[in-house]
């Protein structure tokens, strides 16, 4: 089984989860000599692979650029999978991408999902909510001179290893031909998450709760980012994740 983006945040946990279950995963990334955006090395990487988990991501900030990134990588990946006889394509996506127009990453993910759904490879889509790590990421994006602007987003975040476990469970099964949502057990406010994460890390950055001067806008306010009632609920809560963060720090 191949994991696209296999050395990234979600990819490396997915590789670990596969190994823990006795599988022999193939991590696919530029660091392993494969460029999915050009297709270089894909045929060799997918030789003998029966299923693919695509956890590829990008940090580009323009919608058109994100759309080009996901279109190129998905086109190359699906073509290589067809040549290799891959029987199951699993995509990691995001809850709520169809409800938010202005976010560049979401625009790219919509293109990716549509191409997979229209493609020749049997597929499953796992749409997850934001990860517990997300609050610290936003602080890193907006931090200037000891302050960081954090939007008051309402979300039901989850732990990366829990999502990786679901991706593996789906990938070893029959293709679903539909999207399933995955979310953590509780709703949280991003500002509070950032404050608590920084506290356990001993980081004294000052937080400013605002929709201004940060990568998100008010179309993501309210319950836009929350999953549906039938979402798969993952076990780890935010408090437990914070305990792990405190130990790491």
C-alpha positions in Angstrom: 0.0 0.0 0.0 1.4 3.4 -1.0 0.9 6.6 1.1 1.2 9.8 -0.9 2.7 12.5 1.2 4.0 9.6 3.3 6.6 11.7 5.2 4.2 14.6 6.1 2.2 15.2 9.2 -0.6 12.7 8.4 1.4 10.5 6.0 4.0 9.4 8.5 1.3 8.5 11.1 -0.5 6.5 8.4 2.7 4.7 7.5 3.2 3.8 11.1 -0.3 2.6 11.5 0.1 0.4 8.4 3.3 -1.1 9.7 1.7 -1.7 13.1 -0.9 -3.9 11.3 1.7 -5.9 9.5 1.5 -4.1 6.1 4.5 -3.0 4.1 3.7 0.6 3.2 5.4 2.6 0.5 5.9 6.2 1.6 5.7 8.4 -1.5 7.1 12.0 -1.4 9.8 14.1 -2.8 12.1 13.0 -0.1 11.7 9.4 -1.3 12.5 10.5 -4.9 8.9 10.9 -6.2 7.3 14.1 -7.5 3.6 13.6 -7.8 3.1 17.0 -9.4 5.2 16.0 -12.4 4.7 12.2 -12.2 8.4 11.6 -11.9 9.0 8.2 -10.1 5.3 7.4 -9.7 5.3 4.3 -11.9 8.2 2.7 -10.0 6.7 3.6 -6.6 3.3 2.1 -7.4 4.6 -1.1 -8.9 2.8 -4.0 -7.1 0.7 -1.6 -5.0 -3.0 -2.6 -4.5 -4.2 0.6 -2.7 -3.2 4.2 -2.4 -3.8 6.6 0.4 -3.4 10.2 -0.7 -2.6 12.5 2.2 -0.8 15.1 0.0 -1.1 18.8 1.1 0.1 22.2 0.1 0.5 25.6 1.8 -0.1 27.8 -1.2 -2.3 30.8 -0.6 -3.9 31.5 -4.0 -7.0 29.4 -5.0 -5.8 29.1 -8.7 -2.4 27.8 -7.5 -4.0 25.3 -5.2 -6.3 24.1 -7.9 -3.3 23.6 -10.3 -1.4 21.8 -7.6 -4.2 19.3 -6.8 -5.2 18.9 -10.4 -1.7 18.0 -11.6 -1.0 15.7 -8.7 -4.3 13.9 -8.9 -4.2 13.5 -12.7 -0.7 12.0 -12.5 -1.6 9.8 -9.6 -4.8 8.4 -11.1 -3.0 7.7 -14.4 -0.1 5.9 -12.7 -2.6 3.9 -10.6 -4.4 2.8 -13.7 -1.1 1.6 -15.3 -0.2 -0.2 -12.1 -3.6 -1.9 -11.6 -4.3 -0.2 -8.3 -7.8 -1.1 -7.0 -8.5 1.4 -4.3 -7.8 5.2 -4.1 -8.4 6.8 -0.7 -8.3 10.6 -0.3 -7.9 12.5 2.9 -10.1 15.6 2.5 -11.6 18.2 4.9 -15.0 18.6 6.4 -16.8 21.7 5.0 -14.9 22.4 1.9 -18.1 22.7 -0.1 -19.4 25.4 2.3 -16.3 27.7 2.0 -15.5 29.5 -1.2 -12.7 31.9 -0.3 -10.1 29.4 1.1 -7.4 28.5 -1.3 -6.7 25.0 0.1 -10.4 24.2 0.1 -10.6 25.2 -3.6 -7.8 22.8 -4.4 -9.4 20.0 -2.4 -12.7 20.4 -4.3 -10.9 19.9 -7.6 -9.1 16.9 -6.2 -12.4 15.3 -4.9 -14.2 15.9 -8.2 -11.3 14.3 -10.2 -11.2 11.2 -8.0 -15.0 10.8 -8.1 -14.9 11.0 -12.0 -11.9 8.8 -12.3 -11.5 5.2 -13.3 -10.1 4.0 -10.0 -12.5 2.8 -7.3 -12.4 5.4 -4.5 -13.2 6.4 -0.9 -13.0 9.9 0.6 -12.2 10.4 4.3 -13.1 14.0 5.2 -11.6 15.0 8.6 -12.1 18.1 10.7 -9.1 20.2 11.7 -6.4 18.6 13.8 -5.5 19.6 17.3 -2.2 20.8 15.9 -4.1 23.4 13.8 -4.1 26.1 16.5 -0.4 26.2 16.8 -0.1 26.2 13.0 -2.3 29.3 12.8 -0.2 31.0 15.5 2.9 30.3 13.4 1.3 31.8 10.3 0.2 35.0 11.9 2.9 35.6 14.6 4.6 39.0 14.4 6.6 40.6 17.1 5.3 38.5 19.9 1.6 38.6 18.9 -0.6 36.3 16.8 -4.1 36.9 15.3 -6.4 34.0 15.7 -10.0 33.8 14.2 -12.7 32.6 16.6 -13.4 29.5 14.6 -15.8 26.9 16.0 -14.7 23.4 15.1 -14.7 19.8 16.3 -10.9 18.9 16.0 -9.3 15.5 16.2 -5.9 13.8 16.7 -3.8 13.0 13.6 -3.1 9.4 14.7 -6.8 8.8 15.0 -7.4 10.0 11.5 -4.5 7.9 10.2 -6.1 4.8 11.8 -9.4 5.5 10.0 -7.5 6.0 6.7 -5.9 2.6 7.1 -9.2 0.9 8.0 -10.8 2.3 4.9 -7.9 1.5 2.6 -7.8 -2.2 3.5 -11.5 -2.5 2.9 -13.6 -2.4 -0.2 -13.9 1.0 -1.9 -16.8 3.0 -0.5 -17.6 5.2 -3.5 -18.7 7.9 -1.1 -17.4 10.3 1.6 -17.3 9.6 5.3 -16.6 12.3 7.8 -14.3 12.0 10.8 -14.3 14.3 13.8 -13.1 14.5 17.4 -15.4 14.1 20.4 -16.0 17.7 21.3 -16.5 21.2 19.8 -13.8 23.8 20.5 -13.0 27.5 19.8 -9.7 28.0 18.0 -8.7 30.9 20.2 -9.1 28.9 23.4 -7.3 26.0 21.7 -4.4 28.2 20.8 -4.2 29.7 24.3 -4.1 26.2 25.9 -1.6 24.8 23.5 0.8 27.7 24.0 0.4 27.4 27.7 1.6 23.7 27.8 4.4 24.6 25.5 5.5 27.5 27.6 5.1 30.0 24.8 4.1 33.5 25.9 2.9 34.9 22.6 0.0 37.3 23.0 -3.2 36.3 21.1 -5.5 38.7 19.4 -9.0 37.2 18.6 -10.0 38.7 15.2 -11.1 38.0 11.7 -8.7 40.6 10.4 -5.1 40.2 9.3 -5.1 36.4 9.1 -5.7 33.7 6.5 -9.4 33.1 7.2 -12.6 35.2 6.8 -16.0 35.3 8.3 -17.5 32.8 5.8 -16.0 30.2 8.1 -17.8 31.5 11.2 -20.7 29.8 12.9 -21.1 26.0 12.4 -19.6 25.9 8.9 -16.7 23.7 9.9 -18.7 21.3 12.0 -19.3 17.7 10.8 -22.7 16.1 10.2 -24.5 14.0 12.7 -23.3 10.8 11.1 -19.6 11.6 11.4 -17.2 9.0 12.7 -16.1 10.1 16.2 -12.4 9.5 17.0 -11.4 8.6 20.6 -8.7 11.1 21.7 -10.0 14.3 23.2 -8.2 17.7 23.3 -7.3 17.4 27.0 -5.5 14.1 26.4 -3.7 15.6 23.4 -2.6 18.5 25.6 -1.1 16.1 28.1 1.0 14.6 25.3 2.1 18.1 24.3 3.1 18.9 27.9 5.3 15.7 28.0 6.9 16.6 24.7 7.6 20.1 25.8 
